[in-house]
Amino acid sequence: MGIFSFLKKKPEPAAAPVAPARLDEPARLSLDADRERQREIARATAAKIDAIELAMTTDFFDDAEARWGNTRRVPAAAAAAGAPGPEAPGETEPVTQLEQPDAAAAPAAAPVVEESAILYANGQATLAEQMLRASLADLGRSERQPWWMLFDLYQAAGREQDFDSIAIDYASHFETSPPAYSNRLPADSPQEVVAGLAPAARFTGTLDQDAKLRLHALGASAGSPVRIDVAGITHATLDGCAALLAALQDLRAARRDVVLAGADVLLAVLRPMLAIGERGSGEAPWLLLLEVLQLAGREKDFEETAMDYCVTFEVSPPSFEALPSPKGGAGTAAHGAMAAEQRFMLPAVVEGDIRNLLEAIESYAAMDPRAPVVLDCARLVRIEFAAAASLHATLRRLAADERRIELRELNHLVAALLRLLNYGDCARLYAHKY
């Protein structure tokens, strides 16, 4: 044998022949059954693992949606009763719901909200403020309603510094822009604040020279309040700015009471048109911006914009003029055909004996029995509890034949009271937006 002979591959020894297993038929069937049971157990185990993983994944995404999503969950009670979920966009909301700036900020039904609304309605604004301020630490962490009620309370009292203080906290907490202050301090004599039918003009799209004719018609009924809705404006031309400016100046010179609905929208359209030191846009947009700020009672913004105007056109800055208290009786109403956009404007304070006011509302409703009854609450600061109950009874009678009743531009203190009194059984409530 050579030295490396041990490295040579040797042939494999022949395997001994294996005798085929001979199983009788009962044993083979038993073995097959055992194997099938093991397969079933394995499949069941895998299915359980998949179900657990799916549940864990679903819980994770449900929690994430609850934390960061904008969808609203159906309350457990409603789900148990088989109630339908939230309505699809564009569907009509039920009349019992107070319509809010956004669906995620539904009005709170907490006792502190209702109790504060009652206190404020009965003239106990200090106690209402204390309750609302105390609720910000708990209810205010998730609900915006107490914040909105405080905003309206401070504006009705002319307390701009207190308003600005909580506006900053509100913006920080809810990660939004702070609301702007608007002076809603009522006149010294609430009886002098006009209530009645308000001629109105509504603008949408582009504010252009065609606005001049529509605005000219507002001066036909001397002495009555005027409502101009600019919430639908998206653009403005120089001629349109000049036309609206002239109309507002004429109404102010005539000491007419003007409600400018959607002022914030118009301000947002005007500001990008202006730049300090650039005169290309002309003076009309600047002066219209100042006129709107004055109507809204925003003295600080007015003074800052006036200085920018002064620098741009090298003239002395205009001064802010407090608007005079509107005049008129509680029963004032315009005569003649009622325009589709006319509303009945409620006074700043509704309290005591309101029989004259209720008669005026019924007269307004009788002018066109087929038209909706729209009460404009833009000037309404407070309504007494007993007076609110009397108004509710009148509105229920008017709605008996399924007539549409609307209360527009409610402040959130009044809105909370009306919801508590179940105004939703006969009217739609629209609170103003923050």
C-alpha positions as CSV (number, residue, x, y, z in Angstrom):
1,M,0.0,0.0,0.0
2,G,1.4,3.4,-1.0
3,I,1.9,6.3,1.5
4,F,-1.3,8.1,0.3
5,S,-3.3,5.1,-0.3
6,F,-5.4,5.9,2.7
7,L,-6.6,9.0,0.9
8,K,-8.1,7.1,-1.9
9,K,-11.9,7.0,-2.1
10,K,-13.0,3.6,-1.2
11,P,-16.2,2.1,-2.6
12,E,-19.2,2.4,-0.3
13,P,-20.2,-0.9,1.2
14,A,-23.4,-2.2,-0.3
15,A,-26.3,-1.3,1.9
16,A,-28.2,-4.1,3.2
17,P,-31.5,-4.4,1.6
18,V,-34.3,-2.9,3.7
19,A,-37.3,-4.9,4.0
20,P,-40.4,-2.9,3.3
21,A,-42.3,-2.0,6.4
22,R,-45.3,-4.1,6.5
23,L,-48.1,-2.3,8.4
24,D,-51.4,-3.7,8.7
25,E,-54.3,-1.5,7.6
26,P,-55.6,-0.4,11.0
27,A,-52.2,0.8,12.2
28,R,-51.7,2.8,8.9
29,L,-55.1,4.5,9.3
30,S,-54.3,5.4,12.9
31,L,-51.0,7.0,11.9
32,D,-52.6,9.0,9.2
33,A,-55.3,10.3,11.6
34,D,-52.6,11.4,14.1
35,R,-50.7,13.3,11.4
36,E,-54.0,15.0,10.3
37,R,-54.7,16.0,14.0
38,Q,-51.2,17.5,14.3
39,R,-51.8,19.5,11.1
40,E,-55.1,20.9,12.4
41,I,-53.5,21.9,15.7
42,A,-50.7,23.7,13.8
43,R,-53.2,25.5,11.6
44,A,-55.3,26.6,14.7
45,T,-52.2,27.8,16.5
46,A,-51.2,29.9,13.4
47,A,-54.7,31.3,13.1
48,K,-54.6,32.4,16.8
49,I,-51.2,34.1,16.3
50,D,-52.5,36.0,13.3
51,A,-55.6,37.1,15.2
52,I,-53.5,38.4,18.1
53,E,-51.2,40.3,15.7
54,L,-54.2,41.8,13.9
55,A,-55.8,42.9,17.2
56,M,-52.6,44.5,18.3
57,T,-52.2,46.4,15.0
58,T,-55.9,47.5,15.0
59,D,-55.5,48.8,18.6
60,F,-52.4,50.7,17.6
61,F,-54.0,52.5,14.7
62,D,-57.2,53.2,16.6
63,D,-55.2,54.9,19.3
64,A,-53.2,56.8,16.8
65,E,-56.4,58.0,15.1
66,A,-57.9,59.0,18.5
67,R,-54.8,61.1,19.2
68,W,-54.1,62.7,15.9
69,G,-57.2,62.2,13.7
70,N,-60.0,64.5,13.0
71,T,-62.8,61.9,12.9
72,R,-65.5,61.7,15.6
73,R,-66.4,58.4,17.2
74,V,-70.0,57.4,17.6
75,P,-70.9,57.4,21.3
76,A,-71.2,54.0,22.8
77,A,-74.8,54.5,23.7
78,A,-75.7,55.4,20.1
79,A,-73.7,52.5,18.7
80,A,-75.5,50.1,21.1
81,A,-78.8,51.4,19.9
82,G,-77.9,51.0,16.3
83,A,-77.8,54.8,15.7
84,P,-76.3,56.0,12.5
85,G,-72.8,57.5,12.5
86,P,-71.9,61.1,11.7
87,E,-73.6,62.5,8.7
88,A,-71.7,62.7,5.4
89,P,-70.4,66.2,4.4
90,G,-73.1,68.3,2.8
91,E,-76.0,66.7,4.5
92,T,-78.3,68.9,6.6
93,E,-77.5,68.8,10.3
94,P,-80.4,68.2,12.8
95,V,-82.1,71.3,14.1
96,T,-81.2,70.4,17.6
97,Q,-77.5,70.8,17.0
98,L,-75.8,74.2,17.5
99,E,-73.8,74.7,14.4
100,Q,-70.1,75.5,15.2
101,P,-67.0,76.6,13.4
102,D,-65.9,73.0,12.8
103,A,-67.2,69.6,13.5
104,A,-64.4,68.6,15.9
105,A,-65.4,71.4,18.3
106,A,-68.9,70.4,19.2
107,P,-70.5,72.5,22.0
108,A,-69.9,71.2,25.5
109,A,-72.9,70.1,27.6
110,A,-71.0,70.3,30.9
111,P,-72.8,71.7,33.9
112,V,-70.3,74.5,34.2
113,V,-71.3,75.7,30.7
114,E,-75.0,75.7,31.4
115,E,-74.7,77.2,34.9
116,S,-72.4,80.0,33.6
117,A,-74.9,80.8,30.8
118,I,-77.7,81.1,33.3
119,L,-75.7,83.3,35.6
120,Y,-74.7,85.6,32.8
121,A,-78.3,85.8,31.5
122,N,-79.4,87.0,34.9
123,G,-76.8,89.7,35.1
124,Q,-74.3,87.9,37.2
125,A,-71.4,88.2,34.8
126,T,-68.7,88.2,37.5
127,L,-69.8,84.8,38.9
128,A,-70.1,83.4,35.3
129,E,-66.6,84.6,34.6
130,Q,-65.2,82.9,37.7
131,M,-66.8,79.6,36.9
132,L,-65.6,79.7,33.3
133,R,-62.0,80.7,34.3
134,A,-61.9,77.8,36.8
135,S,-63.1,75.3,34.2
136,L,-60.2,76.1,31.8
137,A,-57.9,73.8,33.8
138,D,-60.0,70.7,33.2
139,L,-62.9,71.1,30.8
140,G,-61.0,73.7,28.8
141,R,-58.2,71.2,28.1
142,S,-60.4,69.4,25.6
143,E,-63.4,71.7,25.0
144,R,-63.3,75.1,23.3
145,Q,-66.7,76.1,24.5
146,P,-65.7,77.7,27.8
147,W,-63.0,79.7,26.0
148,W,-65.4,81.0,23.4
149,M,-67.9,82.0,26.2
150,L,-65.1,83.9,28.0
151,F,-64.1,85.7,24.7
152,D,-67.7,86.9,24.3
153,L,-68.0,87.9,27.9
154,Y,-64.9,90.1,27.7
155,Q,-65.9,91.7,24.4
156,A,-69.4,92.5,25.8
157,A,-67.7,94.2,28.8
158,G,-65.1,96.0,26.7
159,R,-62.2,94.2,28.5
160,E,-59.7,94.1,25.8
161,Q,-56.6,93.3,27.9
162,D,-58.4,90.3,29.6
163,F,-59.5,89.1,26.1
164,D,-55.9,89.3,24.7
165,S,-54.5,87.5,27.8
166,I,-56.6,84.3,27.4
167,A,-56.5,84.6,23.5
168,I,-52.8,83.9,23.7
169,D,-53.3,80.9,26.0
170,Y,-56.1,79.6,23.8
171,A,-53.9,79.9,20.7
172,S,-51.0,78.1,22.4
173,H,-53.2,75.3,23.8
174,F,-55.1,74.5,20.6
175,E,-52.3,75.4,18.2
176,T,-54.3,78.0,16.3
177,S,-54.1,81.7,15.6
178,P,-55.5,83.9,18.4
179,P,-58.9,85.4,17.8
180,A,-59.1,89.2,17.3
181,Y,-60.8,91.5,19.8
182,S,-64.0,93.3,18.7
183,N,-65.7,95.7,20.9
184,R,-69.3,94.5,21.6
185,L,-69.9,96.8,24.6
186,P,-73.6,97.7,24.4
187,A,-74.9,101.3,24.6
188,D,-75.6,102.8,28.0
189,S,-79.3,102.7,27.3
190,P,-80.2,99.3,25.9
191,Q,-83.7,100.6,24.9
192,E,-82.0,102.9,22.4
193,V,-80.3,100.0,20.5
194,V,-82.4,99.4,17.4
195,A,-84.3,96.2,16.8
196,G,-86.2,95.7,13.6
197,L,-85.9,94.8,9.9
198,A,-82.5,95.5,8.5
199,P,-82.0,96.2,4.7
200,A,-79.1,94.0,3.6
201,A,-76.6,93.4,0.8
202,R,-74.6,90.3,0.3
203,F,-71.4,90.1,-1.8
204,T,-69.6,87.0,-3.1
205,G,-66.7,86.4,-5.4
206,T,-65.1,89.7,-6.6
207,L,-65.9,93.0,-5.1
208,D,-66.0,95.3,-8.2
209,Q,-67.7,98.4,-9.5
210,D,-71.1,96.6,-9.7
211,A,-71.2,96.9,-6.0
212,K,-72.1,100.6,-6.3
213,L,-75.6,100.1,-7.5
214,R,-76.4,97.4,-4.8
215,L,-75.0,99.6,-2.1
216,H,-76.9,102.6,-3.3
217,A,-80.2,100.8,-2.6
218,L,-79.4,100.5,1.1
219,G,-79.9,104.2,1.6
220,A,-83.6,104.0,0.5
221,S,-85.0,103.4,4.0
222,A,-83.7,106.2,6.1
223,G,-83.0,105.6,9.7
224,S,-83.2,101.8,9.7
225,P,-80.1,99.6,10.4
226,V,-78.1,98.2,7.5
227,R,-76.5,94.8,7.2
228,I,-73.6,94.3,4.7
229,D,-72.4,90.7,4.3
230,V,-68.9,90.5,2.9
231,A,-68.1,86.9,4.1
232,G,-68.2,85.6,0.5
233,I,-65.7,88.0,-1.0
234,T,-62.6,86.4,-2.5
235,H,-61.1,89.2,-4.5
236,A,-61.4,93.0,-4.7
237,T,-60.8,95.5,-7.4
238,L,-59.8,99.2,-6.9
239,D,-63.2,100.3,-8.1
240,G,-65.0,97.8,-5.8
241,C,-63.0,99.1,-2.8
242,A,-63.8,102.7,-3.7
243,A,-67.6,101.9,-4.0
244,L,-67.8,100.1,-0.7
245,L,-65.7,102.8,1.0
246,A,-68.0,105.5,-0.3
247,A,-71.1,103.6,0.9
248,L,-69.7,103.0,4.4
249,Q,-68.6,106.6,4.7
250,D,-72.0,107.9,3.7
251,L,-73.8,105.6,6.1
252,R,-71.5,106.7,8.9
253,A,-72.1,110.3,8.1
254,A,-75.8,109.7,8.2
255,R,-75.3,108.0,11.6
256,R,-76.8,104.8,10.3
257,D,-76.3,101.6,12.3
258,V,-74.2,99.3,10.2
259,V,-73.5,95.6,10.7
260,L,-70.6,94.4,8.6
261,A,-70.8,90.6,8.6
262,G,-67.6,88.7,7.6
263,A,-65.3,91.6,8.3
264,D,-62.4,89.3,9.0
265,V,-62.8,87.8,5.5
266,L,-62.7,91.2,3.9
267,L,-59.6,92.2,6.0
268,A,-57.8,89.1,4.7
269,V,-58.6,90.1,1.1
270,L,-57.5,93.7,1.6
271,R,-54.2,93.2,3.5
272,P,-52.3,91.4,0.7
273,M,-53.2,94.2,-1.7
274,L,-51.2,96.7,0.4
275,A,-47.5,97.3,1.1
276,I,-45.9,100.0,3.1
277,G,-44.3,102.6,0.8
278,E,-46.0,101.4,-2.4
279,R,-48.7,103.6,-3.8
280,G,-49.6,101.5,-6.8
281,S,-52.8,100.2,-5.2
282,G,-54.1,103.7,-4.6
283,E,-55.7,105.1,-1.4
284,A,-59.1,103.3,-1.7
285,P,-58.0,99.9,-0.3
286,W,-56.1,101.5,2.5
287,L,-59.0,103.7,3.5
288,L,-61.4,100.8,3.2
289,L,-59.2,98.7,5.5
290,L,-59.3,101.6,8.0
291,E,-63.0,102.0,7.7
292,V,-63.6,98.2,8.3
293,L,-61.3,98.3,11.4
294,Q,-63.2,101.2,12.8
295,L,-66.5,99.5,12.3
296,A,-65.2,96.4,14.0
297,G,-64.0,98.5,17.0
298,R,-60.3,97.4,16.6
299,E,-58.6,100.5,17.8
300,K,-55.1,99.0,18.1
301,D,-55.1,97.6,14.5
302,F,-56.6,100.8,13.3
303,E,-53.8,102.9,14.7
304,E,-51.0,100.6,13.4
305,T,-52.6,100.6,9.9
306,A,-53.1,104.4,10.1
307,M,-49.3,104.8,10.7
308,D,-48.5,102.6,7.7
309,Y,-50.9,104.6,5.6
310,C,-49.3,107.8,6.8
311,V,-45.8,106.6,5.9
312,T,-46.9,105.4,2.5
313,F,-48.8,108.5,1.3
314,E,-46.9,111.1,3.5
315,V,-50.0,112.5,5.0
316,S,-51.2,112.9,8.6
317,P,-52.7,109.6,10.0
318,P,-56.5,109.5,10.4
319,S,-57.8,109.2,13.9
320,F,-60.0,106.5,15.4
321,E,-63.5,107.7,16.1
322,A,-65.8,105.8,18.4
323,L,-69.0,105.0,16.6
324,P,-72.1,106.6,18.1
325,S,-74.7,104.5,19.8
326,P,-77.4,103.4,17.2
327,K,-80.8,105.0,17.7
328,G,-84.3,103.7,17.1
329,G,-87.2,102.0,18.9
330,A,-87.6,98.4,19.8
331,G,-90.5,98.1,17.5
332,T,-89.0,99.7,14.4
333,A,-89.6,97.8,11.2
334,A,-89.2,98.7,7.5
335,H,-92.3,98.8,5.2
336,G,-92.8,97.5,1.7
337,A,-91.7,94.3,0.1
338,M,-89.2,92.3,2.1
339,A,-86.0,91.4,0.3
340,A,-84.7,87.9,0.5
341,E,-81.6,88.8,2.5
342,Q,-83.4,91.0,5.1
343,R,-83.2,89.8,8.7
344,F,-84.8,91.0,11.9
345,M,-82.1,92.5,14.1
346,L,-82.4,91.9,17.8
347,P,-81.3,94.6,20.3
348,A,-78.1,94.4,22.4
349,V,-80.0,93.5,25.6
350,V,-83.3,91.6,25.8
351,E,-84.8,91.7,29.3
352,G,-87.9,92.7,31.2
353,D,-91.1,93.3,29.4
354,I,-90.5,92.4,25.8
355,R,-94.0,92.4,24.4
356,N,-93.2,95.2,22.0
357,L,-90.3,93.2,20.6
358,L,-92.3,90.1,20.2
359,E,-95.0,92.0,18.4
360,A,-92.4,93.4,16.0
361,I,-91.0,89.9,15.4
362,E,-94.5,88.6,14.6
363,S,-95.2,91.6,12.2
364,Y,-91.9,90.8,10.5
365,A,-92.8,87.2,10.1
366,A,-96.2,88.1,8.7
367,M,-94.7,90.1,5.8
368,D,-94.0,86.9,3.9
369,P,-95.5,83.8,5.5
370,R,-93.5,81.5,3.2
371,A,-90.1,83.0,3.9
372,P,-87.9,81.8,6.8
373,V,-87.8,83.9,10.0
374,V,-84.2,85.0,10.4
375,L,-83.3,86.8,13.6
376,D,-79.9,88.6,13.4
377,C,-78.2,88.3,16.8
378,A,-75.0,90.1,15.8
379,R,-75.8,92.9,18.2
380,L,-77.3,90.7,20.9
381,V,-75.1,90.7,24.0
382,R,-77.4,89.2,26.6
383,I,-80.9,87.9,26.9
384,E,-82.5,87.4,30.3
385,F,-83.7,83.9,31.3
386,A,-87.4,84.9,31.5
387,A,-87.2,86.9,28.3
388,A,-85.6,83.9,26.5
389,A,-88.5,81.7,27.6
390,S,-91.0,84.2,26.3
391,L,-89.2,84.5,22.9
392,H,-89.1,80.7,22.7
393,A,-92.8,80.5,23.1
394,T,-93.3,83.0,20.3
395,L,-90.9,81.2,18.0
396,R,-92.6,77.9,18.7
397,R,-95.9,79.4,17.5
398,L,-94.3,80.7,14.3
399,A,-92.8,77.3,13.6
400,A,-96.1,75.4,14.2
401,D,-96.6,75.1,10.4
402,E,-93.1,73.8,9.9
403,R,-91.8,77.2,9.1
404,R,-88.0,77.6,9.2
405,I,-86.7,79.7,12.1
406,E,-83.0,80.8,12.3
407,L,-81.1,82.7,14.9
408,R,-77.8,83.9,13.3
409,E,-74.5,85.3,14.7
410,L,-75.3,84.3,18.3
411,N,-72.6,84.8,20.9
412,H,-71.6,81.6,22.7
413,L,-73.0,82.7,26.1
414,V,-76.5,83.3,24.6
415,A,-76.2,80.1,22.4
416,A,-75.5,78.0,25.5
417,L,-78.6,79.4,27.2
418,L,-80.9,78.8,24.2
419,R,-79.7,75.2,23.9
420,L,-80.4,74.7,27.5
421,L,-84.0,76.0,26.9
422,N,-84.4,73.6,24.0
423,Y,-84.7,76.2,21.3
424,G,-83.6,73.4,19.0
425,D,-87.2,72.1,18.9
426,C,-88.2,75.0,16.7
427,A,-85.2,76.8,15.4
428,R,-81.7,76.5,14.0
429,L,-79.0,78.1,16.1
430,Y,-75.9,79.6,14.4
431,A,-73.1,80.8,16.7
432,H,-70.5,83.2,15.4
433,K,-67.1,81.8,14.6
434,Y,-63.7,82.0,16.3
